[in-house]
Amino acid sequence: AVKIGLVCPFDWDVPGGVSVHVRDLAEELIRLGHEVSVLAPGEDAAAAEPFVTLAGRAVPVRNNGSVARVLFGPVSASRTRRWIREGEFDVLHVHAPISPSLSMLACWSAIGPIVATFHSALFGRSRMMTAGFGMLQATLEKVRARIAVSEMARRTVVEHLGGDAVLIPNGVRVSAFEGAQPLPGWPGEAGALVFLGRIDEPRKGLQVLLEALPAI
């Protein structure tokens, strides 16, 4: 068994793609017999899984067309260092390490092997990344392996950070629903149109679908 530390930079209390990715990865690694601990921003310890350590209240920050709830500062840096020290991990796996949050702090504090997964895609040059290029390089210089969850995320690594990343798409836990039975009458003779995404996230495009329904 391997002792693995996973770092999620975004609020564990608020549903989001990266936190779901980290949770599912942690549960699968535990199922395989490894010892796993997750560090993430958040406050609702009662609702968190037993393998999760919450580092405190996240702060909303606008970034890349959305709002990311992150945690940064001397207190969270101290908590991150303590979690790493007490965990004695064989490998540290940080997610979205270029976000100003716990993953970046973990990269600064860690002394062992680090794997980094990049989830985001940027379009065009990012003034924030250009201004903070030196700090980002210091964050990533200890990373042994880079993963990108999409071709656009991989391109972001190549164009903005230098180097490359291995493309490993997001996994789908098919076993959770592969035996489900369709509702009576579903999908009907005319077929079905399905929207999959958070309805409170404009970038997911639900409004575009609603406006297109009359034409459809």
C-alpha positions in Angstrom: 0.0 0.0 0.0 1.1 3.6 -0.7 0.4 6.6 1.5 -1.1 9.2 -0.9 -2.0 12.8 -0.1 -4.5 14.5 -2.4 -4.9 18.3 -2.4 -8.1 19.9 -3.7 -7.8 23.7 -4.1 -11.5 24.4 -4.2 -14.2 24.5 -1.5 -15.3 21.0 -0.5 -18.6 22.3 0.8 -19.7 23.5 -2.7 -20.3 21.0 -5.5 -17.8 21.3 -8.3 -16.0 19.2 -10.9 -12.6 19.2 -9.4 -13.8 18.3 -5.9 -15.9 15.4 -7.3 -12.9 14.2 -9.3 -10.7 14.3 -6.2 -13.3 12.5 -4.1 -13.9 9.7 -6.6 -10.1 9.3 -7.1 -9.6 9.0 -3.3 -12.4 6.4 -2.9 -11.0 4.4 -5.8 -7.5 4.5 -4.4 -8.8 3.4 -1.0 -10.7 0.6 -2.6 -7.4 -0.6 -4.1 -5.9 -0.8 -0.7 -4.0 2.5 -0.4 -3.9 4.9 2.5 -5.4 8.2 1.3 -5.9 11.6 2.9 -7.5 14.6 1.2 -6.8 18.3 2.1 -9.3 20.9 0.9 -10.9 24.2 1.9 -14.1 23.9 3.8 -15.8 24.1 7.1 -18.6 21.5 7.2 -16.6 18.7 8.8 -19.7 16.7 9.7 -20.6 16.3 6.0 -17.1 15.6 4.8 -15.8 12.0 4.2 -13.6 10.5 7.0 -10.5 10.8 4.8 -10.9 14.5 4.3 -9.2 17.3 6.3 -10.8 20.7 5.9 -8.5 23.7 6.2 -11.0 26.5 6.8 -13.4 28.9 5.1 -12.9 29.4 1.4 -13.0 32.9 -0.3 -14.7 33.4 -3.7 -12.4 34.7 -6.4 -13.4 35.5 -10.0 -11.1 33.6 -12.4 -11.3 32.3 -16.0 -14.9 33.3 -16.5 -16.2 31.7 -13.3 -16.0 32.0 -9.5 -13.5 29.8 -7.7 -13.8 29.4 -3.9 -10.1 29.1 -2.7 -8.1 29.3 0.5 -4.7 31.1 0.7 -2.7 32.9 3.4 -0.3 32.3 6.3 -2.9 30.3 8.4 -3.8 27.9 5.6 -0.1 27.6 4.7 0.6 26.5 8.3 -2.2 24.0 8.2 -1.0 22.6 4.9 2.5 22.2 6.2 1.2 20.4 9.3 -1.0 18.1 7.2 2.0 17.2 5.0 4.3 16.6 7.9 1.8 14.4 9.8 0.7 12.5 6.7 4.3 11.3 5.8 3.0 10.6 2.3 4.9 8.5 -0.3 3.4 10.7 -3.0 1.5 14.0 -3.0 -1.1 14.5 -5.8 -2.1 18.2 -6.2 -5.0 19.4 -8.3 -5.1 22.7 -10.2 -1.7 23.8 -8.7 -1.7 27.1 -10.5 -4.8 28.3 -8.6 -3.9 30.5 -5.6 -5.0 28.0 -3.0 -4.0 24.9 -1.1 -2.4 23.0 -4.0 0.1 25.8 -4.6 0.9 26.0 -0.9 1.4 22.2 -0.8 3.8 22.4 -3.7 5.9 24.9 -1.8 5.9 22.8 1.4 6.3 19.3 0.1 9.7 17.6 -0.1 8.7 14.2 -1.7 7.4 13.2 -5.1 4.6 15.4 -6.4 2.0 14.6 -9.2 0.0 17.5 -10.5 -3.3 17.4 -12.4 -4.4 20.3 -14.5 -8.1 20.7 -15.0 -8.6 24.2 -16.5 -8.2 25.5 -20.1 -7.3 29.1 -20.8 -8.1 30.8 -24.1 -5.6 33.5 -25.1 -3.0 35.0 -22.9 -3.7 35.3 -19.2 -2.5 38.5 -17.7 -2.6 37.0 -14.2 -0.4 34.0 -15.3 2.0 36.3 -17.2 2.4 38.5 -14.1 2.9 35.6 -11.8 5.0 33.4 -14.1 8.0 33.4 -11.8 5.9 32.3 -8.8 4.1 29.6 -10.9 7.5 28.2 -12.0 8.6 28.0 -8.4 5.4 26.2 -7.6 5.9 23.6 -10.3 9.6 23.0 -10.2 9.3 20.1 -7.8 6.5 18.4 -9.7 7.6 15.0 -11.0 4.6 14.2 -13.3 1.9 16.3 -14.9 -1.5 15.2 -15.9 -4.1 17.1 -18.0 -7.7 16.0 -18.1 -8.4 17.4 -21.6 -6.5 18.4 -24.7 -7.3 22.0 -24.0 -5.9 21.7 -20.5 -2.8 20.1 -21.8 -2.4 22.9 -24.3 -2.7 25.4 -21.5 0.3 23.7 -19.7 2.3 23.8 -22.9 1.6 27.4 -23.9 1.5 29.1 -20.5 3.8 27.1 -18.3 6.2 25.3 -20.6 6.8 21.5 -20.6 4.0 19.1 -21.3 1.5 16.9 -19.5 0.1 13.3 -20.0 -3.5 13.4 -21.2 -5.7 11.3 -18.9 -9.4 12.2 -19.3 -11.8 12.4 -16.3 -12.9 9.0 -15.3 -16.6 8.0 -15.0 -17.7 5.6 -12.3 -20.0 3.6 -14.5 -20.7 1.0 -11.8 -22.8 3.6 -9.9 -25.5 3.6 -12.5 -24.9 0.9 -15.1 -27.7 -1.3 -13.7 -30.3 1.5 -13.5 -33.6 1.0 -15.3 -35.2 3.7 -17.5 -38.3 5.5 -16.2 -41.5 4.2 -17.7 -42.0 5.8 -21.1 -38.5 7.2 -21.3 -37.1 8.3 -23.6 -40.2 8.1 -25.8 -40.6 7.7 -29.6 -39.1 11.1 -30.4 -35.9 10.5 -28.4 -34.5 12.6 -25.7 -32.5 15.8 -25.2 -30.4 15.7 -22.1 -28.5 18.6 -20.3 -25.7 17.6 -18.0 -24.2 20.3 -15.9 -24.7 22.7 -13.0 -27.7 24.9 -13.7 -26.2 27.8 -11.6 -23.0 28.0 -13.8 -23.6 30.2 -16.9 -20.6 28.6 -18.8 -22.4 25.3 -18.9 -24.9 26.8 -21.3 -28.3 25.8 -20.0 -29.7 29.2 -21.1 -28.5 28.5 -24.6 -30.4 25.2 -24.6 -33.6 26.9 -23.2 -33.5 29.6 -25.9 -33.1 26.9 -28.6 -36.0 24.7 -27.4 -38.7 26.5 -29.5 -36.7 26.0 -32.7 -36.0 22.3 -31.7 
